[in-house]
Amino acid sequence: MGTKVSTPPKDSLQALFWMMRPLNSTTAGVAVIVALHLAAGQVAPLIDPFTFLFVGMAAFFVTAHSMTHNDIVDYEIDKINAPHRALPSGKITLSQGKAWAVLLAVIAILSGLAIDLRVGLFPFSMFWAILNMMILDLYNLRLKQSGLFGNMIVGYVTAALFIYADIVVNKSLTVGSSSIGLYAFFLIWGREVWKDVIDIEGDRAHDIKTIPVRFGKTGGMIVGSLIIFLGLLSTLPLIFLPIFGSLFIPIILSVLDLIIIGIILWLGTEPSNEMIYRGKLWLLRMLLLALLVLAGNQFIVIYL
């Protein structure tokens, strides 16, 4: 009889795939490609397509590493809260999960190296990948239980996509990309504070010092809303400066800002959890719509 070659079980391979949170990771990859396109402006068609590919890959694998690392950190908690996940269900072992996280990190770093070799920025992209994986790992380990600062890290991760794209293309920070980055940063940060209002009882039970735990539901809503308002102020350069070459952009952004102000006023300081849930969902929709409008305008200006 011949010796049968051992292969990883199908369930294990699927578990490793889903540990990456492919939807989240793909969203990060697409978002940074859009950010790169916005930062490049009318010279976007001149950028090597492989640069777009490697930038998207780096963002995908940085996010995939972070998601996998989060499952490793939450292994014991997930035995109770999410026993269906790959590690607590036993579909893969803890050592396999750790090896998978390392492999994803290596691919992210190599993607950064490929970018640097193509655009002549060595070792910036490699360093950026390593730095952001370290920040996200630290968030998984400690910062997500630190309240306001942990909320800020979630906003930073989004803004970092636009900061990175601007530096890769323009070798500096420009008003347009910086404004978009700040807009995303403050909206996501404030949205995270709103989410903590919903989780106030559970966070209090686990002694997580969020803003709502420290200052109550009203305090959490006020702080979250003020942070979001800072994001609206970040759109002023996009509204009043001719950055994207279209008269429609200032009008659409102004309307979206007014809708967000309406959401803040509708929620007030003592909303129900259901209202907060709907409010934070609409806030994310407004952010995505703004990015879609900016990207669409850029496409029209360049290609039509």
Backbone as CSV, one residue per row, in Angstrom:
resi,resn,N_x,N_y,N_z,CA_x,CA_y,CA_z,C_x,C_y,C_z
1,MET,0.839,-1.213,0.000,0.000,0.000,0.000,0.867,1.253,0.000
2,GLY,0.459,2.271,-0.758,1.222,3.510,-0.766,0.919,4.336,0.464
3,THR,1.825,5.237,0.748,1.639,6.129,1.893,0.730,7.288,1.507
4,LYS,-0.288,7.495,2.261,-1.233,8.584,1.976,-0.673,9.915,2.451
5,VAL,-0.666,10.890,1.543,-0.141,12.215,1.885,-1.165,12.963,2.728
6,SER,-0.710,13.506,3.858,-1.600,14.238,4.770,-1.853,15.645,4.245
7,THR,-3.096,16.040,4.154,-3.464,17.393,3.729,-4.349,18.024,4.783
8,PRO,-4.318,19.353,4.875,-5.156,20.025,5.878,-6.626,19.731,5.632
9,PRO,-7.385,19.444,6.674,-8.825,19.203,6.506,-9.505,20.399,5.865
10,LYS,-10.543,20.124,5.076,-11.266,21.192,4.392,-11.822,22.201,5.385
11,ASP,-12.357,21.717,6.504,-12.908,22.610,7.519,-11.834,23.558,8.060
12,SER,-10.614,23.058,8.201,-9.522,23.887,8.718,-9.170,25.003,7.741
13,LEU,-9.125,24.677,6.457,-8.809,25.690,5.448,-9.897,26.759,5.395
14,GLN,-11.141,26.337,5.477,-12.242,27.301,5.495,-12.180,28.175,6.741
15,ALA,-11.814,27.557,7.873,-11.720,28.312,9.128,-10.629,29.372,9.037
16,LEU,-9.484,29.017,8.451,-8.396,29.983,8.282,-8.834,31.133,7.373
17,PHE,-9.589,30.790,6.330,-10.091,31.809,5.407,-11.005,32.800,6.126
18,TRP,-11.950,32.278,6.917,-12.920,33.163,7.575,-12.304,33.923,8.744
19,MET,-11.211,33.416,9.297,-10.513,34.166,10.351,-10.008,35.505,9.846
20,MET,-9.734,35.598,8.546,-9.239,36.845,7.962,-10.329,37.905,7.863
21,ARG,-11.604,37.494,8.122,-12.745,38.385,7.879,-12.621,38.950,6.455
22,PRO,-12.788,38.116,5.429,-12.512,38.541,4.055,-13.269,39.795,3.617
23,LEU,-14.494,39.993,4.122,-15.246,41.193,3.747,-14.560,42.440,4.298
24,ASN,-14.185,42.416,5.586,-13.500,43.560,6.184,-12.170,43.825,5.481
25,SER,-11.423,42.759,5.229,-10.101,42.908,4.627,-10.201,43.413,3.194
26,THR,-11.190,42.909,2.450,-11.392,43.376,1.077,-11.823,44.838,1.064
27,THR,-12.681,45.211,2.018,-13.108,46.609,2.119,-11.910,47.528,2.336
28,ALA,-10.982,47.115,3.208,-9.775,47.914,3.451,-8.943,48.025,2.185
29,GLY,-8.815,46.917,1.455,-8.038,46.943,0.218,-8.639,47.856,-0.825
30,VAL,-9.954,47.779,-1.002,-10.637,48.633,-1.980,-10.569,50.094,-1.542
31,ALA,-10.739,50.344,-0.227,-10.731,51.718,0.284,-9.396,52.404,0.025
32,VAL,-8.286,51.698,0.223,-6.987,52.342,0.022,-6.713,52.565,-1.469
33,ILE,-7.259,51.707,-2.323,-7.130,51.933,-3.768,-7.904,53.187,-4.172
34,VAL,-9.123,53.338,-3.602,-9.904,54.558,-3.848,-9.147,55.779,-3.316
35,ALA,-8.565,55.658,-2.118,-7.789,56.759,-1.538,-6.606,57.121,-2.423
36,LEU,-5.942,56.120,-2.976,-4.801,56.353,-3.866,-5.258,57.082,-5.122
37,HIS,-6.409,56.692,-5.637,-6.960,57.326,-6.841,-7.303,58.780,-6.566
38,LEU,-7.915,59.051,-5.396,-8.265,60.429,-5.038,-7.015,61.280,-4.847
39,ALA,-5.999,60.707,-4.208,-4.762,61.451,-3.963,-4.035,61.769,-5.269
40,ALA,-4.130,60.855,-6.239,-3.410,61.036,-7.503,-4.070,62.073,-8.405
41,GLY,-5.388,62.217,-8.280,-6.069,63.192,-9.119,-5.958,62.839,-10.589
42,GLN,-5.630,63.812,-11.427,-5.622,63.604,-12.871,-4.430,62.792,-13.352
43,VAL,-3.461,62.529,-12.488,-2.329,61.690,-12.895,-2.573,60.224,-12.556
44,ALA,-3.753,59.903,-12.027,-4.059,58.519,-11.655,-3.848,57.529,-12.797
45,PRO,-4.250,57.876,-14.050,-4.034,56.919,-15.140,-2.560,56.614,-15.403
46,LEU,-1.667,57.470,-14.922,-0.245,57.271,-15.164,0.397,56.336,-14.143
47,ILE,-0.321,56.024,-13.087,0.227,55.151,-12.048,0.207,53.705,-12.526
48,ASP,1.308,53.021,-12.321,1.425,51.612,-12.684,0.295,50.798,-12.027
49,PRO,-0.483,50.029,-12.802,-1.566,49.220,-12.219,-1.086,48.285,-11.107
50,PHE,0.166,47.796,-11.224,0.675,46.903,-10.190,0.866,47.631,-8.862
51,THR,1.077,48.950,-8.911,1.160,49.727,-7.676,-0.176,49.700,-6.951
52,PHE,-1.275,49.897,-7.708,-2.615,49.792,-7.122,-2.825,48.399,-6.521
53,LEU,-2.391,47.371,-7.262,-2.573,45.996,-6.809,-1.843,45.746,-5.493
54,PHE,-0.568,46.146,-5.421,0.216,45.880,-4.223,-0.256,46.713,-3.033
55,VAL,-0.725,47.942,-3.296,-1.281,48.771,-2.224,-2.533,48.101,-1.643
56,GLY,-3.412,47.615,-2.522,-4.604,46.911,-2.066,-4.260,45.644,-1.305
57,MET,-3.245,44.914,-1.782,-2.813,43.693,-1.096,-2.284,43.995,0.299
58,ALA,-1.475,45.052,0.416,-0.907,45.406,1.724,-2.012,45.704,2.727
59,ALA,-3.009,46.507,2.305,-4.118,46.842,3.209,-4.927,45.595,3.550
60,PHE,-5.149,44.735,2.555,-5.911,43.504,2.789,-5.224,42.639,3.842
61,PHE,-3.926,42.416,3.697,-3.241,41.476,4.587,-2.922,42.086,5.957
62,VAL,-2.751,43.407,6.030,-2.632,44.048,7.346,-3.920,43.838,8.128
63,THR,-5.066,44.059,7.463,-6.357,43.872,8.109,-6.592,42.407,8.455
64,ALA,-6.251,41.506,7.527,-6.444,40.072,7.761,-5.614,39.602,8.952
65,HIS,-4.360,40.104,9.062,-3.525,39.761,10.216,-4.173,40.234,11.513
66,SER,-4.683,41.480,11.495,-5.295,42.044,12.696,-6.519,41.239,13.124
67,MET,-7.354,40.841,12.163,-8.554,40.077,12.471,-8.193,38.712,13.060
68,THR,-7.177,38.078,12.486,-6.733,36.779,12.993,-6.142,36.924,14.391
69,HIS,-5.339,37.961,14.581,-4.737,38.216,15.898,-5.820,38.476,16.945
70,ASN,-6.879,39.175,16.545,-7.982,39.445,17.471,-8.623,38.146,17.953
71,ASP,-8.783,37.178,17.050,-9.363,35.882,17.444,-8.445,35.137,18.399
72,ILE,-7.123,35.299,18.224,-6.167,34.649,19.130,-6.260,35.272,20.523
73,VAL,-6.319,36.593,20.565,-6.404,37.307,21.846,-7.705,36.964,22.573
74,ASP,-8.799,36.840,21.812,-10.124,36.588,22.403,-10.453,35.101,22.513
75,TYR,-9.449,34.257,22.422,-9.667,32.805,22.408,-10.510,32.331,23.592
76,GLU,-10.126,32.717,24.808,-10.844,32.256,25.998,-12.244,32.861,26.068
77,ILE,-12.351,34.151,25.740,-13.654,34.823,25.771,-14.602,34.205,24.757
78,ASP,-14.061,33.886,23.569,-14.902,33.341,22.502,-15.407,31.934,22.804
79,LYS,-14.777,31.246,23.749,-15.294,29.935,24.157,-16.709,30.077,24.715
80,ILE,-16.985,31.272,25.261,-18.307,31.545,25.835,-19.157,32.359,24.864
81,ASN,-18.567,33.463,24.350,-19.344,34.405,23.538,-19.508,33.988,22.080
82,ALA,-18.527,33.295,21.514,-18.592,32.921,20.093,-17.957,31.549,19.877
83,PRO,-18.559,30.505,20.447,-17.957,29.170,20.362,-17.903,28.599,18.940
84,HIS,-18.610,29.240,17.999,-18.613,28.767,16.614,-17.369,29.176,15.846
85,ARG,-16.599,30.120,16.371,-15.420,30.596,15.648,-14.350,29.516,15.548
86,ALA,-13.385,29.769,14.670,-12.411,28.750,14.293,-11.654,28.163,15.482
87,LEU,-11.157,29.025,16.373,-10.326,28.531,17.474,-11.138,27.825,18.558
88,PRO,-12.167,28.454,19.131,-12.897,27.766,20.204,-13.653,26.525,19.729
89,SER,-13.988,26.476,18.449,-14.695,25.308,17.928,-13.757,24.134,17.688
90,GLY,-12.449,24.407,17.718,-11.471,23.341,17.520,-11.175,23.027,16.069
91,LYS,-11.696,23.836,15.141,-11.421,23.588,13.721,-9.949,23.787,13.401
92,ILE,-9.311,24.712,14.110,-7.861,24.849,14.038,-7.324,25.032,15.457
93,THR,-6.065,24.701,15.643,-5.462,24.832,16.966,-4.937,26.245,17.161
94,LEU,-4.642,26.580,18.410,-4.105,27.905,18.714,-2.765,28.115,18.018
95,SER,-1.931,27.094,17.988,-0.626,27.216,17.333,-0.787,27.432,15.829
96,GLN,-1.780,26.776,15.225,-2.048,26.996,13.802,-2.527,28.430,13.551
97,GLY,-3.370,28.930,14.444,-3.842,30.305,14.327,-2.709,31.303,14.411
98,LYS,-1.778,31.072,15.327,-0.624,31.969,15.477,0.264,31.926,14.234
99,ALA,0.483,30.722,13.705,1.296,30.589,12.494,0.630,31.304,11.319
100,TRP,-0.694,31.217,11.233,-1.457,31.892,10.186,-1.332,33.409,10.311
101,ALA,-1.398,33.920,11.526,-1.255,35.369,11.751,0.138,35.838,11.314
102,VAL,1.169,35.051,11.617,2.536,35.398,11.211,2.661,35.406,9.690
103,LEU,2.099,34.397,9.044,2.164,34.324,7.584,1.484,35.524,6.937
104,LEU,0.322,35.908,7.443,-0.391,37.078,6.905,0.430,38.343,7.091
105,ALA,1.105,38.459,8.243,1.957,39.629,8.498,3.125,39.673,7.514
106,VAL,3.728,38.526,7.246,4.846,38.461,6.301,4.401,38.880,4.902
107,ILE,3.220,38.413,4.477,2.709,38.790,3.154,2.439,40.293,3.099
108,ALA,1.904,40.866,4.189,1.657,42.310,4.235,2.971,43.087,4.093
109,ILE,4.004,42.637,4.791,5.299,43.320,4.737,5.916,43.193,3.346
110,LEU,5.814,42.008,2.736,6.352,41.819,1.387,5.584,42.666,0.366
111,SER,4.276,42.843,0.583,3.488,43.717,-0.297,3.978,45.153,-0.169
112,GLY,4.285,45.566,1.072,4.849,46.894,1.284,6.188,47.057,0.588
113,LEU,7.014,46.026,0.640,8.312,46.066,-0.044,8.120,46.204,-1.548
114,ALA,7.143,45.475,-2.099,6.871,45.552,-3.539,6.454,46.974,-3.932
115,ILE,5.656,47.624,-3.089,5.257,49.013,-3.364,6.487,49.920,-3.368
116,ASP,7.315,49.773,-2.339,8.503,50.632,-2.220,9.430,50.488,-3.421
117,LEU,9.593,49.284,-3.906,10.479,49.045,-5.048,9.914,49.664,-6.322
118,ARG,8.582,49.763,-6.404,7.964,50.310,-7.617,7.918,51.831,-7.599
119,VAL,7.751,52.436,-6.424,7.592,53.896,-6.370,8.802,54.601,-5.765
120,GLY,9.820,53.844,-5.367,11.041,54.453,-4.851,10.904,55.091,-3.486
121,LEU,10.156,54.419,-2.586,9.937,54.978,-1.248,10.526,54.096,-0.147
122,PHE,11.375,53.150,-0.497,11.914,52.212,0.494,12.547,52.955,1.665
123,PRO,12.217,52.580,2.952,11.354,51.453,3.349,9.996,51.913,3.864
124,PHE,9.459,53.009,3.305,8.263,53.634,3.882,7.074,52.688,3.959
125,SER,6.710,52.044,2.857,5.518,51.192,2.851,5.693,49.972,3.753
126,MET,6.901,49.406,3.756,7.182,48.292,4.666,7.005,48.729,6.112
127,PHE,7.581,49.886,6.437,7.478,50.418,7.800,6.026,50.716,8.143
128,TRP,5.278,51.270,7.192,3.867,51.613,7.426,3.050,50.360,7.741
129,ALA,3.306,49.283,6.994,2.603,48.022,7.241,2.926,47.484,8.633
130,ILE,4.218,47.495,8.981,4.633,46.992,10.295,4.044,47.846,11.413
131,LEU,4.119,49.170,11.257,3.608,50.090,12.274,2.123,49.873,12.519
132,ASN,1.346,49.777,11.442,-0.102,49.646,11.606,-0.498,48.275,12.142
133,MET,0.256,47.244,11.797,-0.020,45.943,12.409,0.288,45.970,13.903
134,MET,1.361,46.661,14.282,1.693,46.782,15.704,0.606,47.550,16.451
135,ILE,0.113,48.637,15.854,-0.946,49.428,16.482,-2.213,48.593,16.646
136,LEU,-2.568,47.864,15.600,-3.783,47.045,15.655,-3.635,45.880,16.635
137,ASP,-2.449,45.299,16.701,-2.219,44.225,17.677,-2.309,44.770,19.104
138,LEU,-1.751,45.958,19.304,-1.826,46.583,20.621,-3.276,46.916,20.974
139,TYR,-4.029,47.324,19.964,-5.460,47.576,20.179,-6.162,46.294,20.626
140,ASN,-5.875,45.191,19.939,-6.490,43.911,20.304,-6.131,43.497,21.728
141,LEU,-4.882,43.745,22.106,-4.397,43.296,23.411,-4.857,44.184,24.553
142,ARG,-4.799,45.509,24.349,-5.017,46.436,25.459,-5.997,47.574,25.168
143,LEU,-5.813,48.216,24.010,-6.435,49.519,23.813,-7.940,49.468,23.616
144,LYS,-8.484,48.325,23.148,-9.923,48.304,22.930,-10.700,48.339,24.242
145,GLN,-9.997,48.141,25.354,-10.635,48.251,26.666,-10.315,49.582,27.351
146,SER,-9.685,50.502,26.603,-9.245,51.756,27.223,-10.218,52.904,27.021
147,GLY,-11.366,52.644,26.393,-12.364,53.699,26.243,-12.083,54.632,25.089
148,LEU,-12.007,55.921,25.359,-11.932,56.943,24.321,-10.714,56.754,23.419
149,PHE,-9.566,56.418,24.007,-8.351,56.249,23.202,-8.501,55.050,22.277
150,GLY,-9.084,53.985,22.781,-9.342,52.825,21.935,-10.281,53.168,20.794
151,ASN,-11.322,53.973,21.070,-12.227,54.441,20.019,-11.456,55.221,18.955
152,MET,-10.511,56.030,19.404,-9.731,56.855,18.484,-8.900,55.996,17.536
153,ILE,-8.362,54.877,18.028,-7.559,53.997,17.195,-8.373,53.466,16.017
154,VAL,-9.646,53.146,16.262,-10.512,52.664,15.183,-10.645,53.745,14.104
155,GLY,-10.800,55.006,14.523,-10.860,56.104,13.569,-9.544,56.293,12.840
156,TYR,-8.446,56.140,13.566,-7.117,56.301,12.952,-6.905,55.294,11.833
157,VAL,-7.306,54.054,12.050,-7.090,53.007,11.047,-7.719,53.406,9.716
158,THR,-8.905,54.031,9.776,-9.565,54.494,8.552,-8.812,55.662,7.937
159,ALA,-8.451,56.645,8.748,-7.754,57.825,8.246,-6.381,57.472,7.692
160,ALA,-5.744,56.452,8.258,-4.400,56.059,7.829,-4.362,55.679,6.357
161,LEU,-5.467,55.158,5.825,-5.522,54.795,4.412,-5.289,56.022,3.532
162,PHE,-5.900,57.154,3.900,-5.787,58.371,3.097,-4.434,59.051,3.301
163,ILE,-3.930,59.003,4.523,-2.599,59.557,4.797,-1.554,58.810,3.983
164,TYR,-1.610,57.497,4.024,-0.646,56.671,3.306,-0.712,56.936,1.806
165,ALA,-1.944,56.922,1.241,-2.101,57.136,-0.199,-1.536,58.480,-0.624
166,ASP,-1.754,59.514,0.176,-1.260,60.850,-0.144,0.271,60.876,-0.188
167,ILE,0.904,60.236,0.770,2.369,60.227,0.824,2.952,59.415,-0.329
168,VAL,2.322,58.289,-0.660,2.813,57.468,-1.767,2.767,58.232,-3.085
169,VAL,1.667,58.955,-3.324,1.484,59.643,-4.601,2.177,60.999,-4.631
170,ASN,1.984,61.785,-3.588,2.447,63.183,-3.601,3.696,63.432,-2.773
171,LYS,4.156,62.399,-2.067,5.342,62.496,-1.195,5.145,63.520,-0.077
172,SER,3.884,63.893,0.165,3.547,64.845,1.233,2.046,64.755,1.479
173,LEU,1.559,65.535,2.453,0.121,65.573,2.721,-0.500,66.764,2.001
174,THR,-1.592,66.529,1.270,-2.289,67.592,0.558,-3.602,67.920,1.275
175,VAL,-4.145,69.081,0.950,-5.374,69.536,1.619,-6.535,68.581,1.347
176,GLY,-6.668,68.137,0.098,-7.792,67.290,-0.264,-7.812,65.971,0.496
177,SER,-6.716,65.217,0.412,-6.665,63.910,1.079,-6.677,64.050,2.595
178,SER,-6.021,65.099,3.112,-6.014,65.309,4.569,-7.417,65.594,5.081
179,SER,-8.179,66.384,4.324,-9.550,66.701,4.727,-10.428,65.454,4.721
180,ILE,-10.276,64.625,3.676,-11.054,63.383,3.611,-10.659,62.461,4.765
181,GLY,-9.350,62.352,5.015,-8.869,61.507,6.107,-9.394,61.944,7.461
182,LEU,-9.370,63.264,7.718,-9.875,63.787,8.986,-11.385,63.581,9.104
183,TYR,-12.085,63.748,8.003,-13.528,63.529,7.978,-13.850,62.094,8.405
184,ALA,-13.156,61.134,7.787,-13.371,59.725,8.132,-12.945,59.443,9.569
185,PHE,-11.816,60.020,9.980,-11.286,59.799,11.328,-12.284,60.204,12.400
186,PHE,-12.802,61.423,12.319,-13.692,61.928,13.363,-15.070,61.238,13.325
187,LEU,-15.574,60.954,12.120,-16.880,60.291,12.045,-16.812,58.885,12.635
188,ILE,-15.762,58.136,12.303,-15.629,56.779,12.845,-15.360,56.827,14.349
189,TRP,-14.538,57.756,14.790,-14.229,57.894,16.225,-15.508,58.196,17.019
190,GLY,-16.266,59.200,16.566,-17.509,59.549,17.256,-18.514,58.422,17.224
191,ARG,-18.557,57.715,16.098,-19.472,56.580,15.959,-19.129,55.482,16.971
192,GLU,-17.842,55.267,17.220,-17.425,54.270,18.200,-17.874,54.656,19.616
193,VAL,-17.839,55.958,19.920,-18.318,56.423,21.223,-19.815,56.170,21.342
194,TRP,-20.554,56.440,20.278,-21.990,56.138,20.282,-22.232,54.649,20.528
195,LYS,-21.439,53.805,19.887,-21.589,52.352,20.077,-21.382,51.970,21.543
196,ASP,-20.462,52.666,22.222,-20.208,52.374,23.635,-21.415,52.701,24.507
197,VAL,-22.250,53.640,24.054,-23.469,53.954,24.806,-24.386,52.727,24.830
198,ILE,-24.463,52.036,23.701,-25.277,50.824,23.628,-24.719,49.752,24.559
199,ASP,-23.377,49.685,24.644,-22.708,48.611,25.414,-22.430,48.997,26.863
200,ILE,-23.046,50.040,27.353,-22.676,50.599,28.657,-22.786,49.584,29.795
201,GLU,-23.820,48.776,29.815,-24.001,47.834,30.924,-22.927,46.751,30.921
202,GLY,-22.688,46.185,29.746,-21.658,45.157,29.649,-20.275,45.695,29.951
203,ASP,-19.980,46.906,29.465,-18.671,47.515,29.718,-18.487,47.824,31.201
204,ARG,-19.565,48.258,31.849,-19.486,48.545,33.286,-19.224,47.256,34.068
205,ALA,-19.854,46.178,33.646,-19.670,44.891,34.331,-18.238,44.381,34.194
206,HIS,-17.585,44.708,33.055,-16.214,44.258,32.820,-15.182,45.341,33.146
207,ASP,-15.650,46.422,33.786,-14.770,47.504,34.232,-13.978,48.138,33.084
208,ILE,-14.644,48.288,31.941,-14.039,48.979,30.797,-14.429,50.445,30.881
209,LYS,-13.435,51.322,30.976,-13.681,52.737,31.276,-14.007,53.548,30.027
210,THR,-15.134,53.264,29.416,-15.560,54.049,28.268,-16.128,55.391,28.741
211,ILE,-16.332,56.296,27.802,-16.923,57.595,28.131,-18.327,57.429,28.731
212,PRO,-19.213,56.601,28.145,-20.533,56.417,28.775,-20.454,55.821,30.179
213,VAL,-19.511,54.901,30.413,-19.360,54.329,31.754,-18.926,55.412,32.733
214,ARG,-18.026,56.281,32.313,-17.499,57.333,33.194,-18.502,58.457,33.409
215,PHE,-19.195,58.862,32.340,-20.010,60.076,32.410,-21.487,59.854,32.093
216,GLY,-21.881,58.600,31.960,-23.284,58.307,31.719,-23.658,58.372,30.244
217,LYS,-24.877,57.969,29.970,-25.375,57.924,28.600,-25.376,59.303,27.943
218,THR,-25.816,60.310,28.707,-25.844,61.669,28.169,-24.448,62.148,27.821
219,GLY,-23.485,61.915,28.713,-22.104,62.309,28.456,-21.554,61.621,27.226
220,GLY,-21.858,60.326,27.054,-21.387,59.600,25.891,-21.953,60.155,24.596
221,MET,-23.234,60.488,24.582,-23.859,61.033,23.379,-23.288,62.405,23.036
222,ILE,-23.066,63.233,24.060,-22.529,64.580,23.816,-21.108,64.495,23.265
223,VAL,-20.255,63.691,23.905,-18.863,63.572,23.449,-18.803,63.003,22.035
224,GLY,-19.575,61.935,21.789,-19.594,61.343,20.455,-20.055,62.331,19.400
225,SER,-21.087,63.103,19.715,-21.629,64.077,18.762,-20.646,65.210,18.498
226,LEU,-19.928,65.675,19.537,-18.929,66.731,19.354,-17.786,66.254,18.460
227,ILE,-17.362,65.013,18.644,-16.294,64.460,17.804,-16.759,64.382,16.348
228,ILE,-17.993,63.944,16.142,-18.539,63.868,14.785,-18.624,65.254,14.161
229,PHE,-18.982,66.248,14.968,-19.068,67.623,14.460,-17.700,68.107,13.983
230,LEU,-16.633,67.697,14.660,-15.286,68.045,14.191,-15.042,67.470,12.794
231,GLY,-15.603,66.285,12.551,-15.491,65.697,11.220,-16.185,66.548,10.167
232,LEU,-17.334,67.110,10.514,-18.037,67.977,9.572,-17.225,69.232,9.260
233,LEU,-16.545,69.767,10.263,-15.681,70.932,10.027,-14.546,70.596,9.064
234,SER,-14.139,69.324,9.064,-13.043,68.900,8.186,-13.432,68.946,6.714
235,THR,-14.731,68.999,6.422,-15.159,69.054,5.023,-15.161,70.479,4.467
236,LEU,-14.951,71.471,5.315,-15.017,72.862,4.845,-14.046,73.154,3.699
237,PRO,-12.775,72.678,3.772,-11.887,72.905,2.613,-12.422,72.266,1.332
238,LEU,-13.068,71.117,1.460,-13.612,70.445,0.271,-14.803,71.205,-0.295
239,ILE,-15.511,71.941,0.581,-16.686,72.695,0.152,-16.314,74.049,-0.434
240,PHE,-15.322,74.719,0.175,-15.032,76.108,-0.211,-13.802,76.262,-1.107
241,LEU,-12.987,75.234,-1.256,-11.817,75.317,-2.131,-12.043,74.465,-3.376
242,PRO,-11.601,74.936,-4.542,-11.818,74.172,-5.796,-10.824,73.017,-5.919
243,ILE,-10.968,72.021,-5.043,-9.983,70.945,-4.988,-10.266,69.863,-6.021
244,PHE,-11.537,69.487,-6.194,-11.859,68.357,-7.055,-12.495,68.758,-8.388
245,GLY,-12.472,70.038,-8.695,-12.866,70.491,-10.025,-14.315,70.244,-10.390
246,SER,-15.217,70.345,-9.432,-16.632,70.145,-9.729,-17.476,71.023,-8.816
247,LEU,-18.512,71.628,-9.399,-19.422,72.447,-8.604,-20.382,71.597,-7.786
248,PHE,-20.535,70.341,-8.173,-21.484,69.476,-7.488,-20.950,68.968,-6.153
249,ILE,-19.627,68.820,-6.037,-19.041,68.279,-4.807,-19.389,69.133,-3.588
250,PRO,-19.191,70.472,-3.631,-19.556,71.285,-2.457,-21.032,71.163,-2.086
251,ILE,-21.909,71.099,-3.105,-23.345,71.004,-2.832,-23.677,69.670,-2.166
252,ILE,-23.161,68.580,-2.723,-23.474,67.245,-2.189,-22.911,67.085,-0.781
253,LEU,-21.661,67.521,-0.568,-21.069,67.412,0.767,-21.829,68.254,1.780
254,SER,-22.286,69.429,1.380,-23.073,70.281,2.284,-24.369,69.583,2.686
255,VAL,-25.021,68.952,1.710,-26.264,68.233,1.999,-25.998,67.075,2.953
256,LEU,-24.928,66.316,2.713,-24.591,65.190,3.588,-24.274,65.670,5.002
257,ASP,-23.571,66.797,5.108,-23.273,67.366,6.427,-24.559,67.746,7.165
258,LEU,-25.502,68.328,6.433,-26.777,68.715,7.054,-27.554,67.477,7.505
259,ILE,-27.483,66.403,6.734,-28.155,65.159,7.131,-27.548,64.616,8.417
260,ILE,-26.212,64.674,8.522,-25.537,64.185,9.725,-25.900,65.044,10.929
261,ILE,-25.980,66.356,10.732,-26.418,67.241,11.821,-27.842,66.871,12.239
262,GLY,-28.676,66.560,11.251,-30.044,66.130,11.548,-30.064,64.840,12.358
263,ILE,-29.159,63.907,12.051,-29.069,62.648,12.807,-28.696,62.939,14.261
264,ILE,-27.714,63.844,14.442,-27.274,64.205,15.801,-28.432,64.806,16.597
265,LEU,-29.163,65.734,15.967,-30.287,66.382,16.653,-31.413,65.396,16.920
266,TRP,-31.636,64.465,15.992,-32.691,63.461,16.163,-32.386,62.542,17.348
267,LEU,-31.117,62.163,17.499,-30.739,61.292,18.611,-30.822,62.019,19.950
268,GLY,-30.383,63.283,19.986,-30.405,64.036,21.235,-29.431,63.455,22.253
269,THR,-29.772,63.555,23.527,-28.866,63.094,24.588,-29.367,61.851,25.321
270,GLU,-30.630,61.466,25.093,-31.181,60.294,25.785,-31.923,59.374,24.810
271,PRO,-31.266,58.956,23.743,-31.961,58.089,22.785,-32.019,56.648,23.266
272,SER,-32.910,55.878,22.664,-32.951,54.445,22.948,-31.792,53.760,22.214
273,ASN,-31.464,52.546,22.640,-30.403,51.798,21.962,-30.742,51.552,20.500
274,GLU,-32.015,51.341,20.220,-32.443,51.127,18.838,-32.196,52.375,17.999
275,MET,-32.457,53.547,18.569,-32.197,54.798,17.853,-30.708,54.983,17.593
276,ILE,-29.893,54.684,18.596,-28.440,54.814,18.422,-27.958,53.869,17.335
277,TYR,-28.467,52.644,17.352,-28.066,51.665,16.339,-28.389,52.178,14.935
278,ARG,-29.581,52.706,14.776,-29.971,53.237,13.472,-29.151,54.476,13.117
279,GLY,-28.871,55.308,14.123,-28.100,56.515,13.883,-26.682,56.215,13.425
280,LYS,-26.019,55.267,14.092,-24.634,54.958,13.719,-24.584,54.274,12.357
281,LEU,-25.653,53.539,12.002,-25.720,52.916,10.688,-25.846,53.973,9.603
282,TRP,-26.699,54.969,9.843,-26.862,56.043,8.866,-25.600,56.909,8.773
283,LEU,-24.905,57.057,9.877,-23.662,57.819,9.865,-22.641,57.146,8.945
284,LEU,-22.533,55.830,9.044,-21.616,55.091,8.189,-22.039,55.192,6.727
285,ARG,-23.337,55.156,6.489,-23.834,55.289,5.114,-23.472,56.651,4.530
286,MET,-23.569,57.708,5.329,-23.227,59.043,4.851,-21.732,59.138,4.513
287,LEU,-20.903,58.519,5.330,-19.462,58.513,5.072,-19.162,57.759,3.777
288,LEU,-19.746,56.590,3.619,-19.516,55.803,2.410,-20.052,56.525,1.176
289,LEU,-21.191,57.192,1.319,-21.764,57.933,0.197,-20.854,59.090,-0.199
290,ALA,-20.298,59.789,0.792,-19.373,60.895,0.507,-18.154,60.397,-0.260
291,LEU,-17.588,59.275,0.175,-16.413,58.714,-0.503,-16.775,58.260,-1.916
292,LEU,-17.974,57.680,-2.068,-18.426,57.234,-3.381,-18.600,58.421,-4.325
293,VAL,-19.163,59.515,-3.827,-19.356,60.717,-4.642,-18.013,61.296,-5.066
294,LEU,-17.069,61.371,-4.129,-15.743,61.909,-4.455,-15.027,61.045,-5.484
295,ALA,-15.103,59.726,-5.295,-14.455,58.815,-6.239,-15.128,58.879,-7.610
296,GLY,-16.463,58.939,-7.624,-17.188,59.036,-8.882,-16.871,60.311,-9.630
297,ASN,-16.804,61.421,-8.910,-16.442,62.694,-9.526,-15.052,62.631,-10.139
298,GLN,-14.114,62.016,-9.393,-12.747,61.889,-9.889,-12.714,61.081,-11.180
299,PHE,-13.493,60.026,-11.232,-13.549,59.187,-12.437,-14.092,59.988,-13.620
300,ILE,-15.153,60.775,-13.380,-15.762,61.565,-14.449,-14.795,62.614,-14.981
301,VAL,-14.104,63.314,-14.051,-13.175,64.368,-14.439,-12.023,63.816,-15.286
302,ILE,-11.549,62.619,-14.911,-10.366,62.055,-15.563,-10.706,61.357,-16.881
303,TYR,-11.752,60.561,-16.865,-11.983,59.651,-17.990,-13.088,60.076,-18.945
304,LEU,-13.943,61.013,-18.536,-15.060,61.385,-19.437,-14.928,62.810,-19.955
